[in-house]
Amino acid sequence: MSQTEKPKIMLMTDASLKTGFGLVSHNIAVGLADNGFDVYYIGWGFKHEEDIQRVNYKLLPTGNHPFGGDVLPSYIQQIKPELLITQADTRMLDWLPNLLKQIPHRPSWLFYPVIDGHVWDTENKRLKWPGNWTNIIKQADIVVAMTQWGQSILKHNGVDAKYIPHGVDTTLFKPYLYDQKEEIKKSANLQGKFVIGGVFKNIQRKNPEKYLHAFSLFRKGREDKVVLLLHTPPNRETGGEFDLVQQCVDIGLVPGKDVIFSNMAPPQTMPSVFNVMDVFWALGGMEGFCLPVTEAMACGIPVVALNGTTFPEILGGTGILTDVPTYPGSHNTPITYGSYNGVEGLVCNPYDVAKKTETLYEDKQLRERISYKETERAITVYDWSIVRKQWVEVVKSCIITPEQLPAEWAQLYEQTK
């Protein structure tokens, strides 16, 4: 790299801005490109003959390998990046360490992994992580955790990770005025309704059926006053894992009346989805971060979330936490279910969710206080203007450039490139 050339950074994860991976990495890429880096982005799912310019970085197409394994070596040889940043579940990149060892001019590897649960332990410390995944993470040159909770688990398993949370665009996700919210409700035929909402992927670890269970309990005695709005693919035909429409019918809820399913929408329209809600539920049992929680917070929607994994940390005392069931006589060991590779997911208590939501339903002033505190926290902790700066500092610390070296070392650095 010449002294006039920008440091080259390569990211690799989802191309779509509708996924958490894609949206977060897009914002990281934009922030790095804005701060003097030449940024390239290998986008999973982006099938195209040529790269394209997206905002201020280049989006590179992938081949037949689902996670970029067949195109990464050639891209690294052509572009010669100083740093490769990957955001993924560890299982997606089990092939990457061996591949990087075979590549000349190997870049430093920064891994931004998902830590979304724990491995069972009899002491109930909840700090173990699968050993095969830990061994992969340890081979990265730099590890960044997306939560302090995940950072603590990594540290317990021998990985010294930095911490940078996901960000949220608080210029896009923000509270609407009362008249604006009422107009949205009117256009959606929800005027006069108390709307409870959820935004999640229809998969097991999100506990999708518990939204229906908790709502069926909460709506008793107020059947014509409340609605559940779920922003998720409702069945297999639409890309979901479970048939939530049929589950509604089976427990006595009417799809389209009691429970409304909205289709996946681009980020620009999501603030309207959040602002139609009066309360937001986050009931997933395995969360590496849960971006919709920060989006709901930024919109000032009171959040009811599980008292486990990342939720207490993200809310920071602003929302309401709902109890996780525990085994009797176990010293508060949570009831969990086994998931992929031995990672445990938390079970949701729909009765407590309904009870906590009833408190919010009956106390408008409480909702307003929570709304203010959540919005303030989203702006001061999670806004992308803050989070991007953290990424710039970490990336700068990972890259040695001639400009940062004494003059007598710079020439030697150039010769060894």
ChimeraX attribute file (.defattr): number of C-alpha atoms within 10 A of each C-alpha:
attribute: neighborCount
match mode: 1-to-1
recipient: residues
	/A:1	16
	/A:2	10
	/A:3	12
	/A:4	8
	/A:5	11
	/A:6	14
	/A:7	20
	/A:8	21
	/A:9	25
	/A:10	28
	/A:11	24
	/A:12	24
	/A:13	23
	/A:14	27
	/A:15	23
	/A:16	16
	/A:17	16
	/A:18	13
	/A:19	15
	/A:20	17
	/A:21	21
	/A:22	19
	/A:23	21
	/A:24	20
	/A:25	24
	/A:26	24
	/A:27	20
	/A:28	24
	/A:29	29
	/A:30	17
	/A:31	23
	/A:32	24
	/A:33	21
	/A:34	15
	/A:35	12
	/A:36	13
	/A:37	21
	/A:38	19
	/A:39	24
	/A:40	25
	/A:41	25
	/A:42	24
	/A:43	24
	/A:44	21
	/A:45	18
	/A:46	16
	/A:47	14
	/A:48	12
	/A:49	10
	/A:50	9
	/A:51	17
	/A:52	12
	/A:53	10
	/A:54	14
	/A:55	11
	/A:56	15
	/A:57	22
	/A:58	19
	/A:59	24
	/A:60	25
	/A:61	20
	/A:62	25
	/A:63	17
	/A:64	12
	/A:65	12
	/A:66	12
	/A:67	22
	/A:68	22
	/A:69	16
	/A:70	14
	/A:71	16
	/A:72	21
	/A:73	16
	/A:74	12
	/A:75	15
	/A:76	20
	/A:77	13
	/A:78	9
	/A:79	12
	/A:80	19
	/A:81	22
	/A:82	21
	/A:83	23
	/A:84	22
	/A:85	25
	/A:86	24
	/A:87	22
	/A:88	17
	/A:89	17
	/A:90	21
	/A:91	14
	/A:92	13
	/A:93	19
	/A:94	15
	/A:95	13
	/A:96	18
	/A:97	15
	/A:98	11
	/A:99	14
	/A:100	17
	/A:101	10
	/A:102	10
	/A:103	14
	/A:104	11
	/A:105	14
	/A:106	18
	/A:107	20
	/A:108	18
	/A:109	22
	/A:110	22
	/A:111	25
	/A:112	24
	/A:113	22
	/A:114	20
	/A:115	24
	/A:116	23
	/A:117	27
	/A:118	24
	/A:119	19
	/A:120	19
	/A:121	11
	/A:122	8
	/A:123	9
	/A:124	14
	/A:125	11
	/A:126	17
	/A:127	18
	/A:128	18
	/A:129	22
	/A:130	14
	/A:131	12
	/A:132	12
	/A:133	16
	/A:134	16
	/A:135	15
	/A:136	18
	/A:137	24
	/A:138	18
	/A:139	16
	/A:140	19
	/A:141	14
	/A:142	21
	/A:143	23
	/A:144	24
	/A:145	25
	/A:146	22
	/A:147	23
	/A:148	17
	/A:149	23
	/A:150	25
	/A:151	21
	/A:152	17
	/A:153	22
	/A:154	24
	/A:155	12
	/A:156	13
	/A:157	17
	/A:158	13
	/A:159	20
	/A:160	17
	/A:161	22
	/A:162	15
	/A:163	20
	/A:164	20
	/A:165	22
	/A:166	25
	/A:167	24
	/A:168	28
	/A:169	18
	/A:170	22
	/A:171	12
	/A:172	16
	/A:173	26
	/A:174	22
	/A:175	23
	/A:176	17
	/A:177	10
	/A:178	9
	/A:179	9
	/A:180	14
	/A:181	20
	/A:182	17
	/A:183	15
	/A:184	17
	/A:185	21
	/A:186	14
	/A:187	10
	/A:188	10
	/A:189	11
	/A:190	19
	/A:191	16
	/A:192	12
	/A:193	17
	/A:194	19
	/A:195	21
	/A:196	25
	/A:197	27
	/A:198	25
	/A:199	25
	/A:200	20
	/A:201	21
	/A:202	24
	/A:203	16
	/A:204	16
	/A:205	21
	/A:206	22
	/A:207	21
	/A:208	25
	/A:209	19
	/A:210	18
	/A:211	25
	/A:212	22
	/A:213	20
	/A:214	21
	/A:215	22
	/A:216	21
	/A:217	15
	/A:218	22
	/A:219	18
	/A:220	10
	/A:221	8
	/A:222	10
	/A:223	12
	/A:224	13
	/A:225	14
	/A:226	21
	/A:227	22
	/A:228	28
	/A:229	24
	/A:230	25
	/A:231	21
	/A:232	23
	/A:233	23
	/A:234	24
	/A:235	16
	/A:236	12
	/A:237	10
	/A:238	13
	/A:239	13
	/A:240	16
	/A:241	16
	/A:242	18
	/A:243	17
	/A:244	23
	/A:245	19
	/A:246	15
	/A:247	18
	/A:248	18
	/A:249	11
	/A:250	10
	/A:251	11
	/A:252	11
	/A:253	21
	/A:254	15
	/A:255	16
	/A:256	13
	/A:257	15
	/A:258	20
	/A:259	23
	/A:260	18
	/A:261	19
	/A:262	15
	/A:263	12
	/A:264	17
	/A:265	13
	/A:266	11
	/A:267	15
	/A:268	9
	/A:269	12
	/A:270	18
	/A:271	19
	/A:272	20
	/A:273	20
	/A:274	30
	/A:275	27
	/A:276	26
	/A:277	25
	/A:278	21
	/A:279	24
	/A:280	28
	/A:281	27
	/A:282	25
	/A:283	31
	/A:284	26
	/A:285	25
	/A:286	25
	/A:287	21
	/A:288	19
	/A:289	24
	/A:290	19
	/A:291	21
	/A:292	19
	/A:293	26
	/A:294	29
	/A:295	25
	/A:296	33
	/A:297	33
	/A:298	30
	/A:299	26
	/A:300	30
	/A:301	31
	/A:302	30
	/A:303	30
	/A:304	23
	/A:305	24
	/A:306	25
	/A:307	18
	/A:308	23
	/A:309	24
	/A:310	24
	/A:311	27
	/A:312	17
	/A:313	14
	/A:314	25
	/A:315	21
	/A:316	11
	/A:317	14
	/A:318	20
	/A:319	23
	/A:320	21
	/A:321	20
	/A:322	24
	/A:323	19
	/A:324	21
	/A:325	17
	/A:326	16
	/A:327	11
	/A:328	10
	/A:329	7
	/A:330	11
	/A:331	10
	/A:332	12
	/A:333	18
	/A:334	20
	/A:335	15
	/A:336	21
	/A:337	14
	/A:338	14
	/A:339	15
	/A:340	9
	/A:341	13
	/A:342	14
	/A:343	19
	/A:344	23
	/A:345	27
	/A:346	27
	/A:347	24
	/A:348	27
	/A:349	18
	/A:350	24
	/A:351	18
	/A:352	19
	/A:353	28
	/A:354	20
	/A:355	15
	/A:356	18
	/A:357	23
	/A:358	13
	/A:359	12
	/A:360	20
	/A:361	18
	/A:362	10
	/A:363	10
	/A:364	12
	/A:365	10
	/A:366	13
	/A:367	20
	/A:368	15
	/A:369	14
	/A:370	22
	/A:371	24
	/A:372	18
	/A:373	19
	/A:374	28
	/A:375	24
	/A:376	16
	/A:377	19
	/A:378	27
	/A:379	21
	/A:380	12
	/A:381	17
	/A:382	24
	/A:383	21
	/A:384	23
	/A:385	17
	/A:386	14
	/A:387	19
	/A:388	24
	/A:389	16
	/A:390	17
	/A:391	19
	/A:392	20
	/A:393	11
	/A:394	17
	/A:395	19
	/A:396	14
	/A:397	9
	/A:398	16
	/A:399	15
	/A:400	13
	/A:401	18
	/A:402	18
	/A:403	10
	/A:404	10
	/A:405	12
	/A:406	9
	/A:407	10
	/A:408	9
	/A:409	11
	/A:410	15
	/A:411	13
	/A:412	11
	/A:413	14
	/A:414	13
	/A:415	8
	/A:416	6
	/A:417	8
